[in-house]
Amino acid sequence: MRKLINNIIGKNISIVVLFSILTIGLNAQVIQPNIVFILVDDLGYGDLSVNGGTDIKTPNIDQLFKSGVTFNNFYSNSTVCSPTRASLITGRYPDLVGVPGVIRGVKDQSWGYLREDAITLPDILNKAGYETALIGKWHLGLEGPNTPNERGFKFFHGFLGGMMHDYYNHLQHGNNYMRKNDSVVTAKGHATDVFSDWAIDYINVQKNTDSPFFMLLAYNAPHYPIQPPKEWYEKVKNREKDISDKRAKNVALVEHLDDGIGRVIKALKASGQYENTIIVFSSDNGGHLPSEASNGNLRGGKIDMYEGGIKVPTCMVWNNRIESNSTSNVIGVTMDFYATLTYLAGIEINHEVDAINLRPDIGDKTIKKDDRTIYFVRRAGYKYSGLCYYAVRKGDYKLVQNSPFEEFQLFNIVEDPLETIPLDDNPKEFHNLRYQLSQHIRKAGAIPWQKKEK
């Protein structure tokens, strides 16, 4: 039946006619949407032309933003990779599922271990009849039981580690972490092209099945090392006359990424699956300033708890279901897609999550007040001495501690989006957010004597 639907949609039959066919053929059974979640790595808020980037051209990503809803107040769950990814697949704050910092293969520099009892998004989708796949970067464990196949993904074709030290040999510390399920594989070509090709292969396989699919397409780009294909770098240098070499490389890496995403979207359309596919685009944290990423006029970048480190460009597309060129001003965070996507797939969550469903606000152009408190955390070694640092957002206010050794500062993020004027004269909001953070930390670090409290 799903193959029939794809063929019908591919022939541009009207939605009304399609609905009639489905109603007759399936006795009004709802057809679950496919889901493609595109997660990029360290993308700067200003490194999209749709976001005002003047020296960069990203037509394919721009088109995604124009085709659906743009989330104007959207954040990653952390300032770095692993915690945000843990939140995406569990719907929880990262420190509640064991991943407050980056998971690494070097033991004394690894700051997380994904809890074995966490119920993942692919776990939930599998039970609802979905095929589930991770294409690209994992970064939540290098060995069992925390590999993609053991954490719910039926199919994995990608990179277990975090940072590739070379986009062409795909090695990290001399190790090959490329896998197809549990088999070591050797790939040829730039990592962005490899992951785009593997995603297209998966899409073409799924068009011949009767099951909906969820594909998390997690690119390494534009994470450093900033290593675009030579021809893409030369194109940028020839076009942007006053650009620095480092900036040109970053721009070229993003533009090459945009081209790969365009090829994936084209494959969805060619296979007849685009019309019934939800597409989400987001980044795991802000842009890396030493690599000359652009976070627009936001303060700070990757690793920072300021807006440049955690505010990320995010949109969601579902053709004819989500209004094009629409915006949402709800304050969202990466983990919220756990609740949102399961809702859109018609799946009820019966376990504890921290995520909220963003769907009621999709397409609503009015500003909505959001009264929940959102916490951001990162634990790290080296200059952080293994300690955490935090930010807290509630409504118009944001509390920021940009390292474990700095004082907290309070900002009105609506009136002062550049975070330049600390509110030293607002002790009520300051102490309220500090107290709420203390209770979140208490929950995240709960030990037996706390759990026995009444």
N, C-alpha and C positions, 0 to 999 in steps of 0.2 A: 504493500500500500504506500509506504514512504517513497519508494521509487516512482510510483505513479504520480504522487504529489509533486515530486521534484520535476518530472517531465511536464506536468500541467503548468507549474509555476514558470518553468523555463520558456513556455510558449506564451507567456504574458496574458493568460486568461485572467479576467477581472477577479478581484477579491470576492465580490458577491457571488459570482458563478462558482468560484472555488469553494466558498463556504457551503453552498448548496450541495456540491458534489461530496464534500466531506460529511455533511450531515446525513445524506442518503447512504453513503458507503460505510460509515462508521457508527451509525445511530447516535450522532452528535458527540462522539468521543473526541476529546481535545487532542490535537496533535502537538506533542511537546517540541519546543524549539531546539535547534542545535545551539551550542554556545561556543564562541571562540573568544578567549581572553588573551589579548596581546599585552604582555608585560615587558616593557623595555627597561634598560639598566642605566641609571644615573642620567636620565634625560633632564636637561635644564628647562625650567619653566619658560624661558624666553627662546628656546631653541626649536621653535616651530614658527613657520611664517604666519600661521593662523593666530598665534599669540603675540604677533608684533615683531618677530625676528626680521631684521632688515637685510641681513647678509646671508640668509639661509632660505632654501626653497624646499618645502615639504608638501607637495601637492596631494599625495595620496592620504597622508595623515590628516591634512587640512580637510579633505573631502569627507573623511569619517566624522570629524567634528561638525561639519555642515549638514551631515545626513541624519544626525540624531540629537541627543541632549548633551550639552556641555555642563559639567559640574564646576561652578565658579569657585566653590569653597571646599576643595577636595584635598585630602592629605594622605600621605603614606603613613603606615603605622610606626615607622622609625626612620632614622637618618641614614640607615645602611641596609644592606641586602637581606640577609637571612631573617631578621625579625619581621620585616614586611611580608615576606613570602610565607612565613609560618602563620601570620594572621590571615592572609588570603585563604589558605587551605583549611583553616580551623575555625574561622569566625571569632577568634578570641584575641585578647591582647597578648602580645608575644611573650611577655614575662609570665603569663599564666599557663603557657604551654611549653615552658622550658627554653625559650629562645630569645633572651634579652639582648643578645649580641651576635656577632658574626661567627658562624660555624666554620672552622678551618681544620685542615688535616694536621696541622702542627698543634700538638696537645696543649702546650702552655700559652697558645694564642687563640684558643677556641673558647667561645663564650656562649655555648648553647647546646642543647640536646633535645630534640623534639619528643615531647611526652608520648609514650607508647599508647596511652589510653585516649589520646585526642582523636576525635571523630572528624575525618577529613571531608572536604567537599566531594572528591571523587568517591569516597565511601558512600555518601548519601546518594549521589547520582547513579552509581552502579545499581543500588537497590531499586531505583526507579526505572531501570531498563536502559540506561545510557551506556554507550561506549565511551571510555575516558582515556585521554592521552595527554602526556606531557611531551612537548617538543621543545628542546633547548635546555636552558639552565635550570638546575634543581637547587643546589646550595643549601640543602637541609640535612645532609648526611652523606658520608662516602661509603658506608657499609651498612649491612643489616643490623637491626630491623628497619633502619631509616633510609631506605632507598625508595624511589618512586613507585615501583611495582608492589612493594610491601606496604605502602601507605595509600593504596587505593587506585592508582593509575593502572589500568589494564595494559596500556602500551606506553613505553618510554623509548624515545629516540633522542638522545641529547647528551648533556654534560653534567656529571654529578657534582663537580666542584663549583667554585665561585669565579675567581678571576683567571681567565686564560692569559698566560704570559706572551702568547703569540696567536693572532687571529688565523694564521695559516697552518701552524703545526698543532694547534689546539692543546698544547701541553700546559700543565701547572706544576711548578717545581720538578719538571722533567717527567711527570706522570701523565699517562693518557687516561683521562676520566670520561672519554666518549663511550657511550653504551647504546646498544639496542636491546631493550629489556635488560637481562643480566649478562649479556655478551659484550666483550670489548670489541669496539669497531674502530677502524681507521678511516677518517674522512679526508677528502681532498677539496681544497678551495677555502675561500674566506668564510669564517664561521657564520656570518650573516646570510650568505648565499646557501650554505649547507642547511641551516635551520629553516630557511624559506623553502628550499627544495623538499625537505622532509615533511614540512607542514602541507605542502601541495600534494605530496604523495598520499598523505593520510586523508586529506579531503577527497581525493579521487577514489580511494578505497571505500570511504564511507558513503559515497553517492550510490553505491550498489547494495547497500544494506537497508534493512527495515527499522533499524534502531536509530534514535537520535544520538548525537555525539557531543561531548565536551572536550575541547582541545585548549589546553593552556600552552600558548606559544610564547616562550620566555627567551627573548634574545639576550646575548651578552652585550651587544652594542647599546649605547656608546660608552660603556665602561672602559677605563684605561687598561692597557696601553692604547693610545689613540692611533689606530692603525688602519686607515681606510685603504681601499684599492688605489693604486697609483693613478689610474685614469680619472677617478673621482676627485682625488686631491688636485690634480692638474686642472681639471675643469673649474674647480672653485678658485684656484689661484688666478686663472685667466679671466674669470668673471669679476672677482672682487679685487680691485687693484690695490687697495690700501690695507688688505688683511694680513695679519701676522702668519707665519708658517704654522705655529701651534694652533691658532684659531682656525686656520684653513683646514687643518687635519680634522679637527672636531666637527666642523661644518660638513666636511666630506663624508665622515663616518655616519653622521645622522642622515644626510641625503641618500647615502647608499642603503641605510636601514629603511628609509621611506620607500625606496624602490622595491625592496624585498617585500614590505608589507603590501604594496600595490599589487605585486604578483600574486600574493596569497588571496587578496580580495577578488582579483580577476578570476582565480581558480574557483572560488566559491560561486561566482556568477556563472562561469562557464559550465559548472556541474549542476546548475539549477538549484543549488542549496542556499543561495544568498537570501532569498525572500523570507525564509523561515529560520534565519540564523541571527541570534543576538551576538553583537560584536562589542566587546569592551576594550578600550585602550587606556593604559595608565603606565606610570613609572614607579619603580620601587623606592625612589627617594630623589632628592634634587640633584642638580648638576654639579660636577666636580670642578671647582674653580681653578685649581692649579693646572687643569687641562684646558682652560679657557672656555669652559662651558658657559652659557649665558642663562642666568636665572631672572632675566628681565631686570626690573627695578627692586626685586625682593632682596632682603638682607640675608647674607650668608649663602651657604651651599651645602653639599653633601657633608655629613657629620655634624652640622650645626642644627640646633633646635630652633633657630630662627626660620622664618617662612621659606627662605631659599633652600633650606635643607629638607623640608617636609611637605611643602605645598607642591602638588604635582598636576600636570595637565591630564585631564581625565574626561572621557566621553563614553556614551553607550548608544549603540545603533540597533534598531530592529525595524526593518523596512515596513512602512504602512502601519506600524504599531506604536512607535515612538515618533513624536512630531519632529520633523527636520528643523534645523536652525533654532531649536529650543534651548532653554537654559534652566538650570536648577541652582538655587542659592542655599539649599540645605547644606549644613556642615557634614561632610561625609569623610570616611576613612576607609582604607583598603579592605579591612575585614568586613565592611558592610556588604560587599558583593556576595559574601557567603549567604546572607539572608535574602538578598535581592534576587539572586539567580535561582535559588531553590524555590522562592515564591513564584517567579515567572515560569518555572518548570512544573508548577503545581505540586510541590513537595512540602510536606509539613515537617518542621523541625521539632523534635521531642526531647532535646537535650539542651543544656545551658550553653548559650553563646552570648557574646558581647555585641555582636553585629546588630544593626537595625536594617529594616527593609527600606531602601530608597525609592521604591516604585511609586508610592503615593505622591511623591513630589516631582516625578518625571514629567517634563513638559510644562510645569507650572512656572510662569515667568515672575510671579510675585515673590518678594523676599519673605522667607519664613523664619521665625524665631526657633532656635534649637536649644532646648534647655538641658540636654544631657551634658555630662562632663566627659571629655575625651583625654586620654593619657598617652603620652609618647615617651618611649624609653630606649636607652641604649647603654649596654654595659661593655666595657672594653679594657684592655690592658695597656701596657706601655705608659703613656703619659697620664692615663686615667686610673692607674693603680688597681685595676679590677673592679672599679666602682661604677655605679649607674649615674646617669644624669637624665633630666626629665624636662618635659613641657606639659602644660595642661591647658586645654581650651574649653571654655564654656561661654556660649553666647558671644558677646562682644569682647570678652576678656581672655587674655592669654598670659599664663605664667611661664617664664622661661628661666631655665638654668642651663647654661651652654657648656658647662663642664662640671665635674663633681666638686671642683674647688672654687666655683663662683657663687656669688649670692643670687638668689632668685630675684627676678624683676617682673613687674606686672605691666602689661600694655593693654590699651584699648585697641584691638586689632582692626576695628572698623574705622575709627577716627584716625588711627596712626598705623596704617598697614606696613610702613617701612620700619616699624619698631625702633623709633628714635627717641621717644619721650616716655621714660619710665614713670609710672604713676605712684610716686612716693607718698601722695596725699590721699590714698584710697586704702586704708588698712583693712576695711571690712572685706572687700573682694580679695585682697591679698591673702588674708588669713583663712578665708573660706576655701580658696583653692589649695592652699598649703595643707589644710586639714583633710580635704578630700583626697589629695595625693597621698597623704600619710596612710589613709585607709586602703587605698589601692596597693600601696607597698606592703602593708600588713597582710592583705589577701594573697598577693603574689608570693610572699615569703612565708606563708603559713606553715607552722611546724606543729607537732602533735599537741603541745600544751594549749595552743590557740584553738585547735579543732575541737578540743574538749570543753571549751568555754560555753556557757549557756547564755 
